[in-house]
């Protein structure tokens, strides 16, 4: 009888663990994603002083936000991820920023947290909150 209880406990544990993995796969499809995600591996391919604007465009697309500040051209790619099921994954709000000289050569590339002046949550932004 004791071995039966152990078997049932192991079987239930295995079912719960695989069930959580299934929930995570379903949640990925329901997550809300906006913007352009630039993975750290992709960021590592952009080299200061060598990468040109055309290289970044070919790799991740045209920048949705372009500004000029102090003679530098600044490109910003915003990305927001809101998980469908709380506590299953982490919400993310980040900006990937590229700074260019007048010749179109990369001066700096970095990640920043969120969008200035915004909540990072497009649902709250749309509601005016």
N, C-alpha and C positions, 0 to 999 in steps of 0.2 A: 504494500500500500504506500509506503514511504517513497519508493522509486517512482510510483505513478504520480505522486504529488510533485516530485522533482521534475519529471518529464513534462507535466502540465505547466509548471512554472517556466521552464526553459522554452517551451513552445509559445507561451503567451509573450514572453520577453522578445523572442525572435519576431513574432507577428507585430508587436508594437514598434520595434526598431525598423522593420521594413515598411511599416505603415507610415512612419514619419518621413522616410525617404520618398515615398510616393506623394505625400502631401507637398513636399518641397518641389517636386517636379511639376505638379499641377499649379502651385503658387507661382512658379517662374512664368508661366503663360499668362497669369492674371495680373502680374506686377505692372504698375504704371511706369513707363519709361519715356522721358522726353530728352531731346538734345542728342549730342554726340559723345559717346563714351570713348575716351582715349586711355587704353590700358598702359600700365607702367612699362611693359615690355616695348610698346610702340613709342613711348616717350624716350626710351633709351636709344632709339635709332636716330633721333634728331640731334645733330652735333652742332654745338655753338661754333660760329665762324665758317661752317661748311654747308649746312643745310640751307636750301633756297626755298622761297615761297612755293614754287612749283612742286617741290618734293612733298611738302606738307599737304598741298591740295590733292596731289595724286594719292597720298596715303590715307587721308581722313576726310577729304572734301573741302569745299569752300567754307570760309568762316562765316558764321551767322552774325557775328558782331565784329566790326572793324572801327578802330579809332586811331587818331594821331595825337600823341602827347610828347611834347619836348623834342620834336623831330624824329621820334620813333613811331613806326606803325605797330599798333597793338591788335592782335587777333585773339578773340575769346570764343571758346567752344564750351557752352554750358551743358551740364548733364544732371538730371534728377531721376532717382529711382525710388519709388514708394512701393514697399512690399505689400502684397495682397493680404497676407495673413500675418498679423502682429507676432513678433517674437520668432518667426521662422527665418527671417533674414534681416539685414541691416538696411535702413533707409540711407540714401546717399544724395548729397547735393554738392556738386563740385564744379569748378571752372578750370579749364585748361587754357593757359595763356601763353602766347608766343609774342616776343618782341623782335622787331625787324629794323635793320638800318635802312637808309634811303636806297641802297643797292639791292634790297630784298634778301639779305643774308641774315641768318638767325643770330640774334644777340643773346637771347635768353628764352628758356621755356620752363614753365613750372605749373604746379597745380595750386589752386586756391580753394578755400572752403566756400561754396555757395555763390550766390549772385548778390552783388551789392544792392542793398535796398529792397531785397525780396526775401520771402520766407524760405525759399527753396522748395516749397510745396506748390505746384501749379494749381492744385484744387483750391487752396486757400487764396492764392493770388487772383484767380478768376472770380472768387467770391468777394474780392476787395478787402481781404483781411490781412 
